Amino acid sequence: MNPPHGSDLLIFDLDGTLIDSKEDLVNSVNAMLSWKGREPLRHEVIASYIGNGAPMLVKRALPDLDEDQHLAALQFFLDYYREHMLDATTLYPGVREALDRLHRERVPMAILTNKPVRFSVRLIAGLGLAEHFFQIYGGNSFEEKKPHPIGIERLIAESSADRARTAMVGDSAVDVLTARAASVQACGVSWGFQPETFAQAPPDFIVDDLRQLAARALDQRASK
């Protein structure tokens, strides 16, 4: 398949796609493990657990807990992360420039992540990008998380976008499967937490810098 040039609606994953939040997430998980009297996990191990929401992240880090213990550990993790989510988290190189350009050209953009929505909104605001997105949906915005297509369906309806010119952008197979379920384009990024999972679910195209995606989107718009 020839790489498409862009879209009328760009929907972005958050962790591992726009923001490098690995250190703050890892530190929060290891703080939770310490609270439970457990040994810390390596950064790479915790990073492999990210992508399906905070409850699943906690379950993967502490798989032997019963339901009540899991809920208590999840609450500790969320409380700790709330206080430390902007300690080390930054945008990946080229992300701000790409989003600024797309925003100036009025390309509709949204975020669809499995991170809790209140954390996602706070992160985007803290990084100075709140005005760039017409909507931010998190893992608790709907009854289902990605890869269920409900979030993309809602965003298409809200923006009146052309489905054929809509793209889901992310760093993992979860994002590709979400795009497939909604019958939209899947754009992978070569950085992030789990780009190796593209072997299981290949995207339509991959970019090495988000500025490449911005150029494609604007080229497509100019050719309409």
N, C-alpha and C positions, 0 to 999 in steps of 0.2 A: 504494500500500500504506500502510495506517495504521501509524504507528510503534508497534512493540511496546513494552510497558512495562518489560521487564526480562528476567531469566533466572535459572535456578537455578545456572548456571556462567558466570562471566565470565573470558574468556581475553584477556589483554592483550599487544599488541605492546609493545616497550620504547622504543627510540629514536624520538623524534618523537611518541610517544603518552603515555608516562608521564614520560619524562625528556627534557630539552633538553640533548642531548650534542653538539650541532652544533660548538661551538667546540673541544672537545677532539678530536673526530674530524677536523675540518679541520686543526687544528694538527699532528696526527699524520700525516696524509696529506702535508702540506706539508713536514714534517720528513723524511719518506721521499723526497719529490721532491728536496729539497736534498741529501740523501745520495747521490742518483743524479745530481747535477749538473744538475737540471732547474729551470725557473722555477716559482714557486708558482702555484697555481690559485686563482681567486676562490672565496669561501665558497659562493656559490650554485651554482657548478658542482660542487663536491665534494658538497654536500648532495644534488644530483640523482643522485649515484652511490650513495647509501646505500639499503639496504633488502634487498639480496640476499646479505648476508654479506661478511666481510672479504676473501676471495679475489676476489670479483667487484669489490669496491670498489677493490682494488689494480689489477686488470686494467683497469678503466675509467680510472684515473688514469695508468696506464703501459701503454697498449695495444700497444706495439711490442716488449715483452720476450719472450724465449723462455722455455720452461718453467723452466729452472734459474734464470734471472734473476728471473722472477716469484716463485719460491719464496723467493729471498733477500730480495727487496723486501717480500714478505708477512711474513717473519720480522722484518725491521726494523720494519715498521709495528706488528706485534703487540707487540714488545718495548717500543717507544716508548709505545704506547697504554696498555700495562699500568701503566707508571709515571706516566701523566698523565691517566688516565680520570676522576679525580675533581677535577681542577684547577678546572674551571669548570662541570661538569655539575650541573644542578639539576632538581628536579621542576617541571613546569608548574604555573601557578596553579590552585588548587583540587584538585589531584591528591591531596595528602596528606589533606586533609579528606574527600574522597570515599572513599579507600581505608580510612581510619580508621573511617568510618561503616559501610561494608560489612563490615569485619572485626569490628566490635563486634556486628553483627547476624548473624555467622556465615555470610555469603554466601561460597561457595567460589570462590576466585580463583586463577588461575595465569598464568604468563608464557610466551608462545611467541614467540621472537625468532630472527632469523637471525644475531644476534651470537653469538660463541663462548660456550658456557655458563659457563665459569669466569669470564669477564669479567662476564657478566650477574649471576651470583650475588654477585660482589664488589661490583658497583655497588649492587644492591638492599640488601645488608648495610650498605654505606657510607652509604646514604641513610636507614637506620633502618627499613626495610620488610620485613626478612627474615621476620618472623612473619606477615605478611599473606597470603602465598601458600603453598599446599600443594605446589606444584611449580613449578620453573623449567626450561624446556627451551630450548636454544640451537640454533644452526645446525649444530653438530656432535653433537647428541644422537641424531640418526637418520641413516639413509643418505640421506635426502632433506630438503631445506629447504622452507620455505614458497615457493610456494603449494601444495606437496604436502600432503594432509590428514593425514598420519601423526601429526603432533603433536597435533592436535585429537582424532583418534580415540583416542590413548593417554590423553589427559586425560579424555575422556568415560568411558572404561573405568575409570580410576582413581578417579573421583569418583562413578560410578554416576549421572551426571547425565542428565536428559531431553534428548535431542538437540534437540527442538523448543523447549526453554527454555534453550539454550546460545547464547552470543554471543561472536564474535571482535571485538575492539575494536582499531582501528588507524588509522593516518594515511595509508595508501596503497592503491592497487589490489591490491598483493600480499596485503594482509590480507583484502580483500574476496574475492579469488579463492580464498584459503585457506578462508574461510567457505563459499563456494559449493561447493567441492570436497568439503567435509564435511557439507553440507546443514544448516548452522547459521545463525543470524542474523548479519548483518554490521552492526556499528556503526562509523561513521566519526567521526573527530574533526576539527574545523574548523581546528586548528592543526597544527604538526608540519613534517615535511620535504617531503612530497609529496601534500598533500590535493588538489592540482590533478589528480592521476591518477584521482580519483573520476569524472571525466568519461568515462573508459574503462570503469570498472567501478563503477557506483553502489552504495553501501551501502543497506541497508534504511532506515536513518535516520542522522542526523548530530547530534552534540551539540556545543555551543559551550563547555561546561564539564563536566568529569567529574562534578561534583556533580549535574548533570542526570541522568546515567546511574544514579548511586547512588539517586536518588529514584525513578526508573522501576523499578529492580530491586526496591526495597523495597515500592513500591506493588503490583507484580505479586505479590510474596510474600504481602502482606496480603490480596489478593483471592482467594487459592487456597481 
